[in-house]
Structure formats: structure tokens, C-alpha cells
Amino acid sequence: MTSQHVVPPEERSAEVPAEGLATTSGPGGREIVLLSDPRVGRIPVAECGEPLVELDETFGAARAPVRVGLAQRLRRAQDDLLAEGLRLEVVEGHRDPAEQQRIIDRYSGEVLAEHPGVDLRELEVLTSRFVAPIAVAPHVAGAAVDLTLADTDGPLDMGTAIDATPEMSGGRCYFDAPDIAPEARALRGVLAQALGSAGLVNYPTEWWHWSYGDRYWALASGARAALYGPAASR
């Protein structure tokens, strides 16, 4: 992962180009496609029907429900791709649509306070830096986890807390944010190597958010279709 300059939040805004795409400027001005981008919504879903399963206690106390294929890849990352003494600490998996909407409502209110006067589309784009629209939300599909690295003493310092918003973290929540400690940067690289090798993709505005089988995964990986649509709670 390259070290790049992060534009401070007050100087960085999500963009809504004339053609209706939704991107934001990441470190060094790198374009990041956001989950509100119509290119994500246009990805077809070829639902494979996999059920939700609970991750076991080796992934932490949350016992997060996720799709079977994601659980298998997390197991491979933890058992085969991480150095001895490290493990994945998963704090969240599947969300039902009502919970997703509550997070959208809460954060969009925070965004409005920071960016008064934005129109509804701009608000959706800005909000999607941190939480996805329900229709394409990886968590609603059971296709995503929020996680960190841990050792025998507990979770490690990855540069920000999980779920630190762009405003709260000064942009350090972006995966490639350079203005974090070298140790945290190295640990993010370790996380990316293990999870990327297991087939997951990261949402670049949130270092902790990784997914497999959803629409964003399909767009990022070049798959023709997503494997998972919205999943019913168990």
C-alpha cells in the first residue's frame, strides 16, 4: 500500500459529476468509487442462496452472522494467511435493513450539520462515505464484516477506532491515510494482505470494512454479478 497525502475533511468533499457518478477524493487525490455510485447499483445479483452462519468465538465475542462463503474466506485468512499470534477480531456482520436505516439517518444528520445547504443527492453521496444505501449495502447482504487485528492482549492500534467517521478521524479512517503511526500503517498492510489473498475487498473510506460477494465486491473485483442480495435475518 502506498503512503499518500490525505486531504483534510474541510477541504475534501464527495463529488457528484455531471454524469451522476459518485466518487470522493482519497489520499493523494485518488478517486474512490462510493457505494452510492450508480455503477454499484447496476451490478446484477445472481443470488446463490447461501445461508447466514455465525462466526465462532475465535473471531471474537460478537459471533457475527455472515454468509457461508464469507465465513470460509475469513477462516482461511485467519488460519492460513496471518502470522502466528495474530487473529481477526470481527465486531459486526449482517445488519437488517432497519438497523442500516438508523445508521444512515444518524450519520446523514451529522453530515448536514457539517455541510449545511447540500441537496438530497449530495447528502446521499457524502453519507455513503461511511454508510451504504440499503439497496446495495454489503452488511444487509450478509457479505461484509467490520473487523480489526488482535493478538493475545486484544485488539491492536490500527490508527483509528472502528467506525470513526471521516469527520471524527480527520480522514484517518481512509485505508490509505498516511498520517497515522508507522506501526498502524504496517498493520493495515498485514490486514489487507491476508483478506485480499482470501478474496475480500476493502471499502477504501473505512479500513475496517471488508466484503465478499456483494455488488461493491463485484465492481472492485471485476465479477459479472454479485453473489448475494439482501439476506433475511436468521
Secondary structure, 3 states (H helix, E strand, C coil): CCCCCCCCCCCCCEECCCCCCCEEECHHHCEEECCCCHHHHCCCECCCCCCEEECCHHHCCCCCEEEHHHHHHHHHHHHHHCCCCCEEEEEECCCCHHHHHHHHHHHHHHHHHHCCCCCHHHHHHHHCCCCCCHHHCCCCCCCEEEEEEEECCEECCCCCCCCCCHHHHCCCCCCCCCCCCHHHHHHHHHHHHHHHHCCCEECCCCCCEEECCCHHHHHHHCCCCECCCCCCCC
